[in-house]
């Protein structure tokens, strides 16, 4: 007796997750009549965080659908901008995405970040407890069921990573309002309040300061400000108009 088969077509945007032989057109896949379509899609290598609509013979189905012999399945990517209902939009990044975390914070986006490897179970638990979207390049982490929500970071370039996250989730941008070190909120500060963090040259040259209300770190328009300003201006010009 021949095994039941379905024909699966994965959208080009998701092709990097699947074996080369399955990247073009519909390909046959054996099914057991028990496993859900979500499990089948994950077995191909596609994290469900990246899947939008699942079509079976042209009709949308849930990931809990159990595919039957002969069905034609189309796997589509998430729609953009992606909405994450049920909580304010905020993120959690793993240890490998420190630069992206600092840039999101620079833009005023609520971004938690683990600077040490605390392990997938702990990351997933924090995502659930704080209702944060987990951003990672670790497909195994994104498959953990306890995640509140998640998204794969496709590029290794910080510029491309930031552009992709902003395009996908369309977060509200409030530049210069968060501490890039700890994610706390910034407030205006006097020179006297932050004097213990300033070298003599900085004390002479600058008069406008901000301080993190959480960790106390001081900020001013120092040597790297032009580089940071360029990141902010580029993000605002590309994405602020869509909000």
Backbone as CSV, one residue per row, in Angstrom:
resi,resn,N_x,N_y,N_z,CA_x,CA_y,CA_z,C_x,C_y,C_z
1,UNK,0.844,-1.191,0.000,0.000,0.000,0.000,0.880,1.241,0.000
2,UNK,0.613,2.172,-0.941,1.421,3.371,-1.047,1.137,4.327,0.104
3,UNK,2.185,5.007,0.561,2.027,5.984,1.640,1.269,7.201,1.122
4,UNK,0.499,7.827,2.005,-0.217,9.042,1.643,0.784,10.160,1.361
5,UNK,0.461,10.988,0.378,1.349,12.080,0.011,0.567,13.379,-0.147
6,UNK,1.219,14.453,0.163,0.695,15.779,-0.161,1.735,16.482,-1.015
7,UNK,1.317,17.560,-1.674,2.242,18.348,-2.482,2.364,19.727,-1.852
8,UNK,3.597,20.077,-1.475,3.849,21.296,-0.717,4.645,22.288,-1.560
9,UNK,4.148,23.505,-1.610,4.865,24.595,-2.274,5.174,25.666,-1.233
10,UNK,6.441,25.964,-1.068,6.882,26.956,-0.092,7.182,28.261,-0.814
11,UNK,6.686,29.362,-0.273,6.889,30.669,-0.886,8.378,30.984,-1.024
12,UNK,8.767,31.720,-2.072,10.193,32.053,-2.273,10.827,32.728,-1.067
13,UNK,10.050,33.541,-0.327,10.594,34.238,0.837,11.052,33.282,1.931
14,UNK,10.534,32.042,1.904,10.866,31.054,2.925,11.798,29.970,2.407
15,UNK,12.272,30.132,1.185,13.051,29.078,0.539,14.346,28.760,1.281
16,UNK,14.936,29.743,1.945,16.212,29.488,2.621,16.099,28.455,3.729
17,UNK,14.885,28.212,4.227,14.702,27.270,5.332,14.625,25.818,4.876
18,UNK,14.316,25.579,3.621,14.033,24.219,3.161,15.174,23.682,2.311
19,UNK,15.279,22.353,2.162,16.315,21.774,1.313,16.198,22.278,-0.132
20,UNK,17.324,22.328,-0.814,17.350,22.866,-2.184,16.336,22.173,-3.092
21,UNK,16.138,20.889,-2.913,15.241,20.140,-3.799,13.793,20.594,-3.668
22,UNK,13.458,21.275,-2.597,12.068,21.697,-2.360,11.887,23.200,-2.543
23,UNK,12.847,23.869,-3.136,12.791,25.325,-3.231,12.110,25.838,-4.489
24,UNK,11.754,24.978,-5.384,11.143,25.424,-6.642,9.912,24.581,-6.954
25,UNK,8.739,25.222,-6.898,7.499,24.525,-7.208,7.052,23.601,-6.099
26,UNK,5.997,22.853,-6.389,5.431,21.927,-5.408,6.187,20.602,-5.449
27,UNK,6.464,20.068,-4.258,7.148,18.787,-4.171,6.342,17.842,-3.295
28,UNK,6.481,16.544,-3.569,5.722,15.537,-2.828,6.340,15.291,-1.461
29,UNK,5.446,15.057,-0.480,5.890,14.802,0.879,4.960,13.765,1.498
30,UNK,5.533,12.713,2.069,4.729,11.673,2.707,4.157,12.190,4.026
31,UNK,2.900,11.831,4.310,2.253,12.202,5.575,1.680,10.951,6.215
32,UNK,1.473,11.026,7.550,1.061,9.834,8.282,-0.402,9.851,8.707
33,UNK,-1.137,10.926,8.368,-2.538,11.003,8.743,-2.768,11.361,10.194
34,UNK,-1.706,11.657,10.936,-1.798,12.010,12.348,-1.163,13.375,12.632
35,UNK,0.007,13.597,12.064,0.745,14.840,12.321,0.008,16.043,11.745
36,UNK,0.048,17.160,12.463,-0.601,18.378,11.999,0.209,19.020,10.880
37,UNK,-0.430,19.920,10.168,0.257,20.625,9.101,1.377,21.492,9.672
38,UNK,1.156,22.048,10.857,2.211,22.824,11.497,3.449,21.983,11.726
39,UNK,3.261,20.751,12.192,4.396,19.846,12.410,5.066,19.521,11.080
40,UNK,4.293,19.312,10.043,4.853,18.990,8.729,5.698,20.149,8.212
41,UNK,5.194,21.362,8.356,5.927,22.539,7.878,7.230,22.692,8.659
42,UNK,7.175,22.499,9.974,8.393,22.593,10.780,9.387,21.501,10.402
43,UNK,8.893,20.320,10.020,9.796,19.237,9.638,10.564,19.565,8.367
44,UNK,10.034,20.488,7.585,10.746,20.950,6.387,11.833,21.956,6.734
45,UNK,11.795,22.486,7.970,12.789,23.463,8.396,12.264,24.867,8.546
46,UNK,10.987,25.083,8.287,10.409,26.425,8.333,9.840,26.696,9.724
47,UNK,10.373,27.673,10.471,9.778,28.010,11.771,8.373,28.581,11.582
48,UNK,7.446,28.189,12.421,6.077,28.690,12.274,5.981,30.191,12.520
49,UNK,6.983,30.766,13.183,7.002,32.224,13.354,7.071,32.947,12.015
50,UNK,7.541,32.244,10.973,7.707,32.868,9.650,6.550,32.581,8.710
51,UNK,5.596,31.783,9.164,4.489,31.353,8.308,3.276,32.249,8.524
52,UNK,2.717,32.739,7.430,1.486,33.503,7.490,0.299,32.596,7.225
53,UNK,-0.197,32.630,5.994,-1.344,31.804,5.625,-0.896,30.431,5.137
54,UNK,-1.616,29.413,5.581,-1.459,28.058,5.048,-2.681,27.742,4.202
55,UNK,-2.450,27.430,2.955,-3.544,27.129,2.041,-3.537,25.639,1.705
56,UNK,-4.692,25.013,1.828,-4.856,23.612,1.429,-5.924,23.574,0.347
57,UNK,-5.505,23.181,-0.847,-6.404,23.187,-2.013,-7.093,24.548,-2.164
58,UNK,-6.316,25.591,-1.891,-6.805,26.948,-2.108,-7.542,27.589,-0.954
59,UNK,-7.794,26.854,0.125,-8.510,27.435,1.265,-7.577,27.539,2.471
60,UNK,-7.747,28.605,3.254,-6.904,28.826,4.419,-7.265,27.847,5.525
61,UNK,-6.252,27.280,6.157,-6.459,26.346,7.269,-5.550,26.732,8.428
62,UNK,-5.834,26.191,9.599,-5.003,26.415,10.779,-3.829,25.442,10.789
63,UNK,-2.827,25.757,11.610,-1.667,24.870,11.711,-2.063,23.518,12.298
64,UNK,-3.226,23.445,12.951,-3.686,22.187,13.540,-4.328,21.250,12.522
65,UNK,-4.496,21.701,11.274,-5.074,20.863,10.220,-4.210,19.627,10.014
66,UNK,-4.857,18.464,9.892,-4.140,17.218,9.603,-4.271,16.935,8.111
67,UNK,-3.185,17.032,7.370,-3.265,16.878,5.911,-3.622,15.453,5.500
68,UNK,-4.411,15.371,4.427,-4.849,14.077,3.903,-4.208,13.829,2.545
69,UNK,-4.247,12.586,2.125,-3.631,12.177,0.871,-4.139,13.024,-0.292
70,UNK,-3.203,13.521,-1.090,-3.539,14.237,-2.309,-3.711,15.730,-2.158
71,UNK,-3.677,16.244,-0.946,-3.895,17.677,-0.761,-2.706,18.491,-1.281
72,UNK,-3.029,19.678,-1.795,-2.008,20.612,-2.253,-1.883,21.729,-1.222
73,UNK,-0.677,21.897,-0.694,-0.434,22.854,0.382,0.460,23.975,-0.118
74,UNK,0.072,25.207,0.177,0.897,26.372,-0.122,1.249,27.048,1.197
75,UNK,2.531,27.269,1.415,3.015,27.897,2.649,3.425,29.320,2.318
76,UNK,2.717,30.285,2.901,2.959,31.697,2.610,3.658,32.378,3.789
77,UNK,4.438,33.423,3.522,5.123,34.134,4.614,4.163,35.044,5.375
78,UNK,4.607,35.543,6.519,3.783,36.474,7.287,3.568,37.753,6.480
79,UNK,2.393,38.351,6.677,2.130,39.623,6.036,2.893,40.728,6.757
80,UNK,3.260,41.741,6.001,3.966,42.887,6.563,3.167,44.163,6.315
81,UNK,3.051,45.058,7.298,3.587,44.898,8.647,2.819,43.858,9.447
82,UNK,3.545,43.099,10.244,2.954,42.040,11.053,2.443,42.617,12.363
83,UNK,1.199,42.335,12.696,0.627,42.794,13.958,0.727,41.681,15.002
84,UNK,1.091,42.043,16.202,1.194,41.086,17.302,0.175,41.503,18.352
85,UNK,-1.024,40.932,18.323,-2.083,41.359,19.243,-1.843,40.871,20.670
86,UNK,-2.470,41.572,21.606,-2.469,41.084,22.977,-1.472,41.709,23.912
87,UNK,-0.567,42.549,23.405,0.420,43.201,24.265,1.053,44.345,23.499
88,UNK,1.602,45.340,24.204,2.377,46.378,23.497,3.537,45.722,22.751
89,UNK,3.889,46.272,21.599,4.958,45.691,20.801,6.309,45.960,21.459
90,UNK,6.970,44.898,21.870,8.292,45.002,22.459,9.052,43.732,22.146
91,UNK,10.372,43.799,22.262,11.207,42.729,21.756,12.147,42.178,22.821
92,UNK,12.603,40.948,22.559,13.646,40.294,23.338,14.640,39.705,22.347
93,UNK,15.918,40.035,22.505,16.947,39.575,21.585,17.928,38.668,22.299
94,UNK,18.432,37.672,21.579,19.390,36.762,22.196,20.797,37.339,22.145
95,UNK,21.747,36.589,22.684,23.105,37.078,22.900,23.816,37.485,21.613
96,UNK,23.399,36.986,20.475,24.090,37.240,19.214,23.644,38.533,18.513
97,UNK,22.691,39.247,19.086,22.106,40.398,18.397,22.281,41.693,19.188
98,UNK,23.449,41.860,19.787,23.694,43.033,20.609,23.649,44.338,19.844
99,UNK,24.222,44.377,18.656,24.217,45.616,17.868,22.798,45.989,17.466
100,UNK,22.016,45.028,17.055,20.619,45.289,16.710,19.854,45.800,17.926
101,UNK,20.101,45.224,19.090,19.427,45.673,20.308,19.733,47.139,20.590
102,UNK,21.001,47.514,20.501,21.378,48.905,20.765,20.753,49.860,19.759
103,UNK,20.647,49.447,18.506,20.056,50.323,17.495,18.550,50.464,17.679
104,UNK,17.878,49.397,18.053,16.445,49.503,18.337,16.202,50.426,19.528
105,UNK,17.029,50.296,20.558,16.904,51.181,21.718,17.194,52.629,21.331
106,UNK,18.170,52.830,20.479,18.478,54.175,19.988,17.254,54.822,19.362
107,UNK,16.434,54.010,18.709,15.217,54.505,18.059,14.030,54.554,19.014
108,UNK,14.250,54.217,20.279,13.184,54.301,21.268,12.278,53.095,21.323
109,UNK,12.704,51.975,20.745,11.899,50.755,20.733,12.233,49.922,21.972
110,UNK,11.217,49.491,22.695,11.393,48.712,23.923,12.050,47.374,23.582
111,UNK,13.317,47.227,23.962,14.110,46.076,23.537,14.903,45.500,24.693
112,UNK,14.517,44.326,25.156,15.298,43.603,26.147,16.349,42.768,25.425
113,UNK,17.493,42.580,26.100,18.611,41.885,25.457,19.401,41.134,26.513
114,UNK,19.720,39.895,26.200,20.539,39.082,27.103,21.980,39.077,26.590
115,UNK,22.881,39.697,27.334,24.276,39.803,26.907,25.070,38.523,27.179
116,UNK,24.478,37.585,27.899,25.087,36.271,28.097,24.108,35.202,27.615
117,UNK,24.637,34.039,27.339,23.802,32.946,26.831,23.099,32.263,27.997
118,UNK,21.844,32.605,28.211,21.095,32.027,29.342,20.356,30.756,28.947
119,UNK,20.432,30.382,27.671,19.802,29.149,27.220,18.415,29.374,26.645
120,UNK,18.044,28.516,25.715,16.755,28.649,25.033,15.553,28.580,25.975
121,UNK,15.512,27.646,26.940,14.339,27.592,27.821,14.111,28.901,28.582
122,UNK,15.190,29.506,29.084,15.057,30.753,29.840,14.623,31.904,28.942
123,UNK,15.150,31.957,27.730,14.744,33.000,26.791,13.261,32.867,26.445
124,UNK,12.835,31.656,26.150,11.434,31.433,25.803,10.525,31.785,26.975
125,UNK,10.959,31.441,28.186,10.162,31.753,29.373,10.050,33.255,29.576
126,UNK,11.137,33.990,29.340,11.078,35.451,29.486,10.186,36.059,28.416
127,UNK,10.272,35.553,27.194,9.389,36.023,26.127,7.937,35.886,26.538
128,UNK,7.597,34.743,27.119,6.213,34.502,27.532,5.822,35.363,28.722
129,UNK,6.705,35.456,29.715,6.381,36.189,30.936,6.198,37.676,30.680
130,UNK,7.032,38.237,29.794,6.989,39.675,29.527,6.254,40.015,28.235
131,UNK,5.747,38.987,27.553,5.035,39.161,26.289,5.867,39.978,25.285
132,UNK,7.050,39.467,25.047,7.970,40.093,24.107,8.163,39.207,22.881
133,UNK,8.317,39.836,21.722,8.615,39.115,20.491,10.080,38.708,20.512
134,UNK,10.340,37.414,20.454,11.704,36.898,20.462,12.319,37.047,19.089
135,UNK,13.419,37.785,18.987,14.158,37.921,17.732,15.429,37.092,17.829
136,UNK,15.655,36.240,16.845,16.804,35.338,16.904,17.087,34.765,15.523
137,UNK,18.328,34.285,15.348,18.675,33.521,14.157,18.719,32.022,14.472
138,UNK,18.317,31.669,15.677,18.311,30.280,16.144,16.942,29.667,15.851
139,UNK,16.873,28.806,14.857,15.585,28.210,14.477,15.027,27.314,15.579
140,UNK,15.911,26.641,16.301,15.453,25.788,17.393,14.762,26.587,18.480
141,UNK,15.310,27.742,18.809,14.687,28.610,19.801,13.307,29.061,19.334
142,UNK,13.190,29.408,18.069,11.917,29.902,17.544,10.859,28.803,17.442
143,UNK,11.256,27.554,17.581,10.287,26.448,17.549,9.735,26.118,18.937
144,UNK,10.231,26.781,19.969,9.765,26.468,21.323,8.335,26.957,21.503
145,UNK,7.481,26.068,21.991,6.053,26.346,22.074,5.717,27.436,23.092
146,UNK,6.575,27.629,24.102,6.226,28.584,25.149,6.494,30.041,24.760
147,UNK,7.099,30.275,23.620,7.338,31.647,23.164,6.025,32.418,23.078
148,UNK,6.073,33.688,23.486,4.914,34.565,23.280,4.722,34.806,21.781
149,UNK,5.797,35.201,21.130,5.825,35.403,19.676,7.295,35.447,19.290
150,UNK,7.576,35.252,18.020,8.972,35.245,17.598,9.131,35.626,16.140
151,UNK,10.376,35.896,15.772,10.679,36.220,14.382,12.133,35.879,14.102
152,UNK,12.373,35.322,12.945,13.728,34.991,12.514,14.397,36.253,11.970
153,UNK,15.643,36.468,12.361,16.426,37.594,11.847,17.223,37.073,10.658
154,UNK,16.899,37.537,9.483,17.382,36.905,8.261,18.822,37.249,7.912
155,UNK,19.261,38.434,8.231,20.590,38.887,7.805,21.588,38.829,8.953
156,UNK,22.870,38.820,8.606,23.928,38.953,9.601,24.449,40.382,9.665
157,UNK,23.966,41.257,8.786,24.371,42.656,8.762,23.469,43.477,9.675
158,UNK,24.022,44.210,10.646,23.177,45.024,11.528,22.292,46.014,10.780
159,UNK,22.792,46.600,9.702,21.975,47.538,8.917,20.757,46.825,8.342
160,UNK,20.979,45.661,7.756,19.878,44.907,7.166,18.949,44.347,8.243
161,UNK,19.517,43.932,9.357,18.685,43.432,10.459,17.717,44.501,10.930
162,UNK,18.225,45.707,11.139,17.368,46.797,11.612,16.294,47.121,10.586
163,UNK,16.676,47.209,9.338,15.707,47.527,8.286,14.611,46.464,8.216
164,UNK,14.987,45.200,8.361,14.016,44.111,8.272,13.034,44.139,9.445
165,UNK,13.539,44.357,10.660,12.662,44.397,11.835,11.696,45.580,11.746
166,UNK,12.200,46.732,11.323,11.331,47.907,11.212,10.279,47.708,10.127
167,UNK,10.651,47.085,9.017,9.691,46.842,7.939,8.662,45.796,8.334
168,UNK,9.091,44.789,9.083,8.183,43.695,9.438,7.181,44.088,10.516
169,UNK,7.629,44.814,11.545,6.765,45.077,12.695,6.284,46.517,12.810
170,UNK,6.877,47.438,12.077,6.468,48.839,12.101,6.302,49.389,13.515
171,UNK,7.322,49.265,14.366,7.196,49.792,15.729,7.187,51.322,15.722
172,UNK,6.609,51.897,16.759,6.665,53.350,16.914,8.104,53.756,17.208
173,UNK,8.582,54.773,16.497,9.958,55.230,16.684,9.968,56.500,17.527
174,UNK,10.731,56.467,18.605,10.894,57.625,19.492,12.380,57.765,19.811
175,UNK,13.155,58.246,18.838,14.623,58.284,19.003,15.065,59.081,20.225
176,UNK,16.194,58.637,20.778,16.870,59.337,21.870,16.073,59.304,23.179
177,UNK,15.191,58.343,23.349,14.410,58.279,24.589,14.785,57.102,25.469
178,UNK,15.618,56.175,24.970,15.977,54.991,25.755,17.487,54.858,25.895
179,UNK,17.875,54.264,26.987,19.284,53.959,27.241,19.707,52.795,26.344
180,UNK,20.754,52.982,25.567,21.205,51.906,24.686,21.897,50.797,25.465
181,UNK,22.258,51.072,26.721,22.934,50.062,27.537,21.961,49.148,28.255
182,UNK,20.834,49.712,28.774,19.957,48.874,29.606,18.486,48.937,29.218
183,UNK,18.114,49.794,28.263,16.731,49.916,27.797,15.881,50.820,28.685
184,UNK,16.469,51.401,29.733,15.722,52.321,30.582,15.377,53.607,29.850
185,UNK,14.478,54.394,30.421,14.067,55.664,29.829,15.043,56.773,30.205
186,UNK,15.303,57.670,29.241,16.204,58.791,29.473,15.430,60.015,29.955
187,UNK,16.104,60.823,30.749,15.553,62.103,31.186,16.630,63.162,31.035
188,UNK,16.227,64.414,30.944,17.191,65.504,30.904,17.960,65.559,32.213
189,UNK,19.228,65.923,32.135,20.056,65.996,33.336,20.960,67.220,33.263
190,UNK,21.291,67.756,34.406,22.235,68.863,34.463,23.657,68.327,34.469
191,UNK,24.597,69.223,34.170,26.003,68.822,34.191,26.426,68.372,35.584
192,UNK,25.906,69.034,36.572,26.266,68.654,37.942,25.790,67.242,38.284
193,UNK,24.624,66.861,37.775,24.076,65.548,38.100,24.916,64.409,37.539
194,UNK,25.619,64.661,36.422,26.389,63.594,35.780,27.889,63.874,35.827
195,UNK,28.300,64.841,36.635,29.700,65.275,36.660,30.665,64.138,36.959
196,UNK,30.254,63.189,37.790,31.153,62.098,38.160,31.451,61.156,37.007
197,UNK,30.694,61.268,35.902,30.919,60.413,34.732,31.666,61.137,33.612
198,UNK,32.010,62.411,33.828,32.581,63.224,32.765,34.072,63.461,32.974
199,UNK,34.825,63.381,31.867,36.215,63.794,31.894,36.271,65.315,31.770
200,UNK,37.426,65.901,32.058,37.523,67.362,32.073,37.197,67.968,30.710
201,UNK,37.638,67.308,29.648,37.360,67.844,28.312,35.883,67.856,28.002
202,UNK,35.182,66.819,28.418,33.741,66.739,28.201,33.029,67.813,29.012
203,UNK,33.477,68.051,30.241,32.849,69.070,31.075,32.975,70.450,30.449
204,UNK,34.115,70.702,29.799,34.319,72.017,29.170,33.541,72.167,27.880
205,UNK,33.370,71.062,27.132,32.863,71.160,25.765,31.361,70.977,25.630
206,UNK,30.695,70.372,26.610,29.276,70.038,26.455,28.459,70.581,27.622
207,UNK,27.238,70.971,27.306,26.344,71.515,28.327,24.992,70.809,28.388
208,UNK,24.665,69.993,27.363,23.373,69.318,27.301,23.574,67.830,27.563
209,UNK,22.873,67.323,28.558,23.057,65.930,28.953,21.708,65.253,29.189
210,UNK,21.742,63.928,29.104,20.607,63.097,29.500,21.147,61.992,30.393
211,UNK,20.258,61.422,31.193,20.677,60.352,32.085,19.609,59.266,32.132
212,UNK,20.049,58.021,32.174,19.116,56.905,32.251,18.498,56.861,33.645
213,UNK,17.190,56.791,33.678,16.490,56.741,34.960,16.625,55.387,35.642
214,UNK,17.122,54.386,34.908,17.270,53.047,35.479,18.697,52.776,35.961
215,UNK,19.675,52.945,35.069,21.052,52.599,35.430,21.926,53.807,35.720
216,UNK,21.440,55.017,35.425,22.184,56.232,35.734,23.211,56.648,34.711
217,UNK,23.343,55.933,33.625,24.354,56.275,32.622,24.056,57.635,32.009
218,UNK,25.121,58.418,31.787,24.991,59.757,31.220,25.194,59.734,29.703
219,UNK,24.497,60.615,29.009,24.589,60.732,27.549,24.795,62.193,27.165
220,UNK,25.582,62.389,26.103,25.760,63.712,25.511,26.169,63.513,24.062
221,UNK,26.180,64.596,23.297,26.479,64.511,21.868,27.990,64.472,21.668
222,UNK,28.549,63.296,21.872,29.989,63.119,21.813,30.506,62.782,20.431
223,UNK,31.669,62.130,20.412,32.386,61.877,19.155,31.604,60.994,18.194
224,UNK,30.778,60.099,18.706,30.064,59.162,17.833,28.644,59.629,17.493
225,UNK,28.312,60.850,17.864,26.929,61.295,17.686,26.533,61.345,16.206
226,UNK,27.430,61.791,15.348,27.079,61.883,13.919,26.737,60.517,13.344
227,UNK,27.469,59.491,13.750,27.174,58.130,13.278,25.804,57.674,13.766
228,UNK,25.500,57.952,15.022,24.195,57.584,15.576,23.083,58.396,14.917
229,UNK,23.338,59.656,14.692,22.354,60.518,14.040,22.018,59.995,12.648
230,UNK,23.014,59.483,11.939,22.781,58.942,10.595,21.864,57.719,10.657
231,UNK,22.058,56.860,11.649,21.192,55.682,11.816,19.755,56.124,12.072
232,UNK,19.590,57.112,12.946,18.257,57.604,13.286,17.594,58.240,12.078
233,UNK,18.307,59.108,11.392,17.718,59.805,10.238,17.330,58.834,9.137
234,UNK,18.155,57.829,8.908,17.835,56.838,7.874,16.578,56.061,8.244
235,UNK,16.461,55.674,9.492,15.287,54.931,9.933,14.028,55.790,9.831
236,UNK,14.104,57.032,10.247,12.948,57.919,10.190,12.524,58.189,8.756
237,UNK,13.493,58.374,7.867,13.150,58.681,6.475,12.549,57.483,5.755
238,UNK,12.962,56.261,6.141,12.465,55.066,5.456,11.172,54.530,6.048
239,UNK,10.958,54.733,7.356,9.860,54.023,8.004,8.859,54.887,8.764
240,UNK,9.250,56.071,9.192,8.340,56.853,10.026,7.090,57.254,9.264
241,UNK,7.176,57.431,7.965,6.026,57.862,7.175,4.951,56.819,7.059
242,UNK,5.258,55.543,7.373,4.276,54.463,7.238,3.473,54.239,8.510
243,UNK,3.746,55.036,9.548,3.100,54.788,10.839,1.875,55.661,11.050
